[in-house]
Amino acid sequence: MSGTAFRSGAERSYPLPHAGPGAQFTESLVTSVAALLVAYGFPRLDASADRAALEKALTAFLYNPLESHK
């Protein structure tokens, strides 16, 4: 990944410090990411289970899990 290599000690922006999806996390975000994957040659997400898995993966990347907020 030229130009995007991980730098040791660099401060991360993600996951976000709150526990769950905000207003910007919408069905259209999942749809847009799915379309981008197809544009890069990945298979379409036709099954609802695939869409649910993508949503779960995006949530895991973007937001801290609830159990980390004690």
C-alpha positions in Angstrom: 0.0 0.0 0.0 2.2 2.8 -1.2 1.7 6.0 0.7 -0.5 4.5 3.3 1.9 2.3 5.3 1.2 2.2 9.0 3.5 4.5 10.9 4.6 3.2 14.3 3.3 5.6 17.0 0.9 7.4 14.8 -2.3 8.4 16.5 -5.3 6.5 15.1 -8.6 8.2 14.1 -10.6 4.9 14.4 -12.4 3.4 16.2 -14.4 6.5 17.2 -14.7 7.0 20.9 -18.4 6.5 21.2 -20.2 3.2 21.5 -22.4 3.0 18.4 -23.5 4.2 15.0 -24.2 7.9 14.7 -26.5 9.6 12.3 -23.9 9.3 9.4 -24.0 5.5 9.6 -27.0 4.8 7.4 -28.2 2.1 5.0 -26.8 4.3 2.2 -23.3 4.1 3.7 -23.5 0.3 3.6 -24.8 0.5 0.0 -22.1 2.8 -1.0 -19.3 0.6 0.4 -20.9 -2.4 -1.3 -20.9 -0.6 -4.6 -17.3 0.4 -4.1 -16.3 -3.2 -3.5 -18.1 -4.2 -6.7 -16.2 -1.4 -8.6 -12.9 -2.9 -7.4 -13.9 -6.3 -8.7 -15.4 -8.0 -5.7 -18.7 -9.9 -6.0 -22.0 -8.2 -5.5 -23.6 -8.5 -2.1 -26.8 -10.1 -3.1 -27.6 -12.1 0.1 -29.0 -10.2 3.0 -26.5 -12.1 5.2 -23.6 -10.6 3.3 -25.1 -7.1 3.7 -25.5 -7.7 7.4 -21.9 -9.0 7.7 -20.6 -5.8 5.9 -22.6 -3.6 8.3 -21.2 -5.5 11.2 -17.7 -5.2 9.9 -18.1 -1.4 9.3 -19.5 -1.0 12.8 -16.6 -2.9 14.3 -14.1 -0.7 12.4 -15.8 2.6 13.1 -16.9 2.4 16.7 -15.6 1.2 20.0 -17.5 -1.8 21.4 -20.0 -1.2 24.2 -18.0 -3.4 26.7 -15.0 -0.9 26.5 -17.2 1.8 28.0 -17.4 1.0 31.7 
